[in-house]
């Protein structure tokens, strides 16, 4: 699979907004949005959007490693996106950020043997 990669600030912001809008009212969504925006705008961060026809993810590259967030779409395609990021990482530490209660995304991270970061609010 070769997902489309977008790295413009407006592309990242659009992906965040779209993810938040689809989950409006979900527990922890405001804190999650704040956390993702903070990650994407930190001095050492380089965020990019990975897209397929049925899944989207934001990958934030920083001094600490990579964080996959705003993972959205069909589970099998999301799993393929995670695997694509793993293959592209060249051994860089990768983590996943999921909403509290989002068991589907957490399961995808766990199946890929990535630590899913807990979001406490």
C-alpha positions in Angstrom: 0.0 0.0 0.0 1.3 3.5 -0.9 -0.8 6.1 0.9 -0.9 9.7 -0.2 1.2 11.9 2.1 0.4 15.5 2.8 2.7 17.7 4.9 1.3 21.2 4.6 0.1 22.9 7.8 -3.4 23.4 6.4 -3.6 19.7 5.4 -2.7 18.6 9.0 -5.2 21.1 10.4 -7.9 19.9 8.1 -7.2 16.3 9.1 -7.4 17.2 12.8 -10.6 19.2 12.3 -12.2 16.4 10.4 -11.3 13.8 13.0 -12.6 16.0 15.8 -15.9 16.8 14.0 -16.6 13.1 13.4 -16.2 12.4 17.2 -17.9 15.5 18.5 -19.4 14.8 21.9 -17.2 11.8 22.6 -15.5 11.7 26.0 -12.1 13.3 26.0 -12.3 14.7 22.5 -11.5 18.3 23.5 -8.4 17.2 25.4 -7.4 14.9 22.6 -7.7 17.8 20.1 -5.6 20.0 22.3 -3.0 17.3 22.7 -2.7 16.6 19.0 -2.4 20.3 18.1 0.2 20.7 20.8 2.2 17.7 19.4 1.9 19.0 15.8 3.0 22.5 16.6 5.9 21.8 19.0 9.3 23.1 17.9 10.8 19.7 17.0 7.7 18.3 15.4 7.1 17.5 11.7 3.5 16.4 11.2 2.2 14.7 8.1 -1.1 13.2 7.0 -1.2 9.7 5.5 -4.3 9.0 3.5 -5.9 6.1 1.6 -9.3 5.9 0.1 -10.7 4.5 3.4 -8.3 5.6 6.2 -6.4 8.6 7.5 -3.7 9.1 10.1 -1.5 11.9 11.3 2.1 10.9 12.0 4.1 13.4 14.1 7.9 13.1 13.8 9.7 14.6 16.8 12.9 14.2 18.8 11.1 11.7 20.9 10.1 9.4 18.0 6.9 9.2 16.0 3.3 9.4 17.2 0.4 8.1 15.2 -2.8 10.0 16.0 -6.2 10.8 14.5 -6.2 7.3 13.1 -9.6 6.9 11.4 -11.2 4.6 8.9 -11.8 1.0 8.2 -9.9 -1.1 10.7 -8.1 -3.3 8.1 -6.9 -0.2 6.3 -5.9 1.6 9.5 -3.9 -1.5 10.4 -2.2 -1.3 7.0 -1.4 2.4 7.6 0.2 1.5 10.9 2.3 -1.2 9.2 3.3 1.2 6.5 4.5 3.7 9.2 6.4 0.9 11.0 8.2 -0.1 7.8 9.0 3.5 7.0 10.4 4.2 10.6 13.8 2.5 10.3 13.7 1.6 13.9 12.5 4.9 15.2 10.3 4.6 18.3 6.6 4.8 17.4 3.7 5.4 19.7 -0.1 5.6 19.2 -2.4 8.1 20.7 -6.1 7.1 21.1 -9.1 8.5 22.7 -10.3 7.1 26.1 -12.7 4.4 25.4 -11.7 4.0 21.7 -11.1 0.2 22.1 -10.9 -0.3 18.3 -8.0 2.1 17.8 -6.3 0.8 21.0 -6.6 -2.8 19.7 -5.0 -1.8 16.4 -2.1 -0.3 18.2 -1.7 -3.3 20.5 -1.9 -5.7 17.6 0.9 -3.8 15.9 2.9 -4.0 19.2 2.9 -0.2 19.6 2.4 1.3 23.0 -0.9 3.1 23.0 -0.5 6.2 25.1 -3.3 6.8 27.6 -5.0 10.2 27.6 -6.1 11.1 31.1 -8.5 14.0 31.5 
